[in-house]
Amino acid sequence: MRRDWAGLPGTTLVVLSSDVEGNSFSPFSTYSRSQYAPLGANDLVGEAYPLPEELEQDAELRELYPGGVPDTAVPALVLYPLG
């Protein structure tokens, strides 16, 4: 990805698809370094969770996740669309 994207102009719009069929699209807004855990056996659908160091440093954030982060969570780069 780094090689493919390195030569793109800085004005290149990044667009995210809402699903694999490409039924709708939205421009990229922001990203976060997070953790990702699949919901049930379907690893294609899941939830994003804060990083361990974020939870450790922020008591209010910990209150949002009283059950903690699932053991199945792995580091992830999460991309967020504008719409």
C-alpha positions in Angstrom: 0.0 0.0 0.0 2.8 2.4 0.9 4.4 1.9 -2.6 1.0 2.2 -4.4 0.0 5.4 -2.6 3.4 7.1 -2.4 3.3 8.6 -5.8 -0.3 9.9 -5.6 -0.8 13.7 -5.6 -1.5 15.2 -2.2 -4.9 16.3 -3.5 -6.1 12.8 -4.3 -9.5 12.2 -2.6 -9.8 9.0 -0.5 -13.2 7.5 -0.8 -14.6 4.7 1.3 -17.3 2.2 0.3 -20.0 1.3 2.8 -20.0 -2.3 1.7 -18.3 -4.8 -0.6 -20.9 -4.4 -3.3 -20.1 -0.6 -3.5 -23.7 0.5 -2.9 -22.6 3.8 -1.5 -19.4 5.8 -1.0 -18.2 8.6 1.2 -15.0 10.7 1.3 -12.5 9.8 4.0 -12.7 11.9 7.1 -10.2 10.7 9.7 -8.6 7.6 11.2 -7.6 6.1 14.5 -5.2 3.5 15.8 -7.5 1.2 17.6 -8.2 -2.5 18.3 -10.7 -4.6 16.3 -12.7 -7.5 17.5 -15.0 -9.6 15.4 -18.6 -10.0 16.4 -19.2 -13.7 16.9 -17.8 -16.1 14.3 -18.0 -13.6 11.4 -14.7 -11.8 11.4 -15.9 -9.5 8.6 -18.1 -7.5 11.0 -16.9 -6.3 14.3 -16.3 -3.4 16.8 -13.4 -1.0 17.2 -12.0 -0.5 20.7 -9.5 1.9 22.3 -5.9 0.9 22.6 -4.8 -0.4 26.0 -2.7 2.7 26.8 -5.8 4.9 26.1 -7.9 2.9 28.5 -5.2 3.0 31.1 -4.9 6.8 30.9 -8.5 7.7 30.7 -11.0 6.8 33.5 -14.0 8.2 31.6 -13.1 6.1 28.6 -12.8 3.0 30.8 -16.4 3.6 32.0 -17.6 3.3 28.4 -16.2 -0.3 28.3 -17.1 -1.8 31.6 -16.6 -5.3 30.3 -13.2 -4.4 28.9 -11.9 -5.2 25.5 -12.5 -8.7 24.1 -9.6 -11.1 24.1 -10.0 -11.5 20.4 -9.2 -7.8 19.7 -6.2 -7.1 17.5 -4.4 -3.8 16.6 -6.1 -2.1 13.7 -6.1 1.1 11.7 -9.7 2.3 11.5 -10.8 4.6 8.7 -13.8 6.8 9.2 -15.9 8.3 6.4 -17.5 11.8 6.3 -21.0 10.5 5.8 
